[in-house]
């Protein structure tokens, strides 16, 4: 059971921030918000390049997140043929991308 006055002593700050410290904190906050806005505005319209003829670029689930598989020509045929041997979401995504891009395997 807390004793009388313990709550006030525990929750009272040791000292107030000076005006200079407040200005510095708000300055850092402003710079951070401006940098964040710049990053968002610079990356808003980014789109991936279209996939070249005879290539595949499926995005599948990887070990630590999304993984993009890039393959062209014979390598794309090999990847598609390998994926066709398996079942599951990863293999189905690769095979459907192969079919969408007209890769014969």
BELKASUL-V782866 format. One record per residue. N is the residue number from 0. PSI is psi as a letter, one per 30 degrees, with the letter a starting at -180 (none if undefined). NEAR is the number of other ideal C-beta (glycine too) atoms within 12 Angstrom. Layout:
BEGIN
[[N PSI NEAR] [N PSI NEAR]]
END
This chain:
BEGIN
[[0 k 5] [1 k 10] [2 l 9] [3 k 8] [4 f 10] [5 e 11] [6 e 11] [7 e 11] [8 e 12] [9 f 11] [10 f 10] [11 k 11] [12 l 9] [13 e 8] [14 l 7] [15 l 9] [16 k 13] [17 l 10] [18 e 10] [19 e 10] [20 e 13] [21 e 13] [22 e 13] [23 e 14] [24 e 15] [25 e 15] [26 e 14] [27 e 14] [28 e 14] [29 e 14] [30 e 14] [31 e 14] [32 e 14] [33 e 14] [34 e 14] [35 e 14] [36 e 14] [37 e 13] [38 e 13] [39 e 13] [40 e 12] [41 f 11] [42 g 11] [43 e 10] [44 g 8] [45 k 10] [46 k 7] [47 l 11] [48 k 10] [49 l 9] [50 k 23] [51 l 15] [52 k 12] [53 g 19] [54 l 27] [55 l 35] [56 i 26] [57 k 32] [58 j 20] [59 l 26] [60 k 18] [61 a 14] [62 e 8] [63 g 6] [64 a 9] [65 k 13] [66 k 16] [67 k 20] [68 j 29] [69 k 21] [70 k 28] [71 l 20] [72 b 17] [73 e 15] [74 e 19] [75 e 32] [76 e 23] [77 e 20] [78 e 32] [79 e 35] [80 e 21] [81 e 19] [82 e 30] [83 f 22] [84 f 14] [85 l 17] [86 l 12] [87 l 14] [88 e 16] [89 e 23] [90 e 23] [91 e 19] [92 e 28] [93 e 38] [94 e 29] [95 e 20] [96 e 30] [97 e 32] [98 e 19] [99 e 16] [100 g 27] [101 g 16] [102 k 31] [103 k 13] [104 none 23]]
END
